[in-house]
Amino acid sequence: MSVMEIEAIKKVLPHRYPFLLVDRVLELEDKRIVTLKNVSGNEDYFNGHFPGKPLMPGVLQVEAMAQSGCIMLMERHVEDVENNLVVFTNINKAKFRKSVVPGDQLRMEVLLTNQRRNFTTMEGTATVDGNVVCELEATAAIVPKEDE
């Protein structure tokens, strides 16, 4: 059972196709979120990454986890969602363990590990079929939209 479907996600995230990389929220807590990205062979980036051996770019795996963390922050830690954005300020310790290919379902778990005022630190892990494919630590700031 999902907590948020795509239309609810679109109310929280400013991203749209082809850059909206979270399809569903499975679990949402104050300091933890679990999301899914269904990796389709129809994704535009597969045309060039790589023809004949399509791989989901690591940077998009990182972005999908960042969007997952953004959903958690906007839903649980931002009072004025309409007038604020979450912007990522740093990505640390990103590691790519296995390839992500069309047909995979990317399951992402993001944990809020620290928050001081409007600055946060999160850790994320992405898996496919229970195997870790990507890990990272990221920092973000919650900022007013007019300051973007």
N, C-alpha and C positions, 0 to 999 in steps of 0.2 A: 504494500500500500504506500503510495507516495504522499508526501506532505505538500508538494507544490508541483503543478504541471506547467507546461511551457507558457501559457497565457499569464499565470501568476508571476512567473519568473520575469517575463517581459515588463511587468509593472514595477519591478525592483531594479533591474539592470538596464542601462541605456543601450546596450549592444543589440544589434539586429543581424539577420542573415546577411552575409555569410560569416559574421564574426561572433554570433551568439553560440557559445560552445558548451552550454549546459542544457540538457533536455528535460531533466527531472530532478527534483530534490526528494530523496528517500527518507532522510532523517535530519532534523534540525533542532539543535539545543543551543543554550547560551554560548558554549565554547566549542561546539562541534557541529559539523555538517557533513552529510554523505550525499553525493550527487552522481548522476549518470550522464555520459555523453555516448550516444550511439554513433559509431564511426561508420559512415556510409561510403560506398564506392563512388557515389555521386558528388562528393565534396570537391569543390573547385581546385583545392590545392593538390589533389592527386594527379591532375593533368601535368604538373611539372615536378612533382616530388614523389617518386621518381617514375617516369614512364616505363612501364614493363615490370616494375617492382614498387608499387605504391606504399609509401610509409607516411604516417602522420608525423609532421614536423614536431620535434621536441619543444620548440618555442610555443606551439599551439597547445601542447599538453600542459605546459606551464601556465599559459593563458587560461585554459579551462579550469585549472585549480585556483587561479587568481579570481576568476569570476565566481567560483564556488564560495571562496572566502568572502567576497564582496556581498553575496546574497546573505550569508550569515550575519555579517556586520550590519547591513541595511535593515534586516528583519529584527535583529535582537539588540543592536547597540547604537542605532541612530534614531534620534527622536523625530527629526524633521526630514523624512526621506525625500520629499519633493524638492528640497533646496540644498541637498548635500550629495556629494559623490565620494566614492572610495577610490583613491589613486595609489597605485603601488609605487613605492619609493626605492625598493631594493629586492633583488632576488639573490639568495645565497644558497650554497650547497646543493645546487640542482644536479641531480644525477639521473642518467637515463640507463635503464637496466635491460630492457627488451624492446623490440619493435612493436609498434601499434599499426595494424593493417585494417583495410576495409572488412567489415563484418564484426570487428571487436566491439565490446562494450566497455568503455573506460569508466571504472568506478573510482570516484575520488573522495577521499576523506581529508578534511581540513580541520585542524585544531587551533583555536586561539590560545596562544601560550603567554601573551603579555599584552596589557593595554594600559597606557598612561595618557589620560586626556583623549586627544584625538589621534594618537599614534598607536599602532598595533604591530604585533609580531605573530605570525602563523606558521605552522608546519603542515605540509601536505604530502599525501601519498596517493599515487594513482596505481590501480591494479587492473589486470585483465585476467579473468578466470582464476583469481586468487594469486596471481603472480605479480610482484611489484614491477612496474614499468618505468615509473618516474617518482622521484622524491625531491622535496625542496623546503627551504625556509624562506619566508618573504616578510617584508615590512610594508606597511601601508599607512596612509593618512586619510582621515575623514575631513574633507574640506567643503566649504560652501561652493555651490555651483558657480557663482560669479567670480570666484578666485581661480577658477580652472585656467 
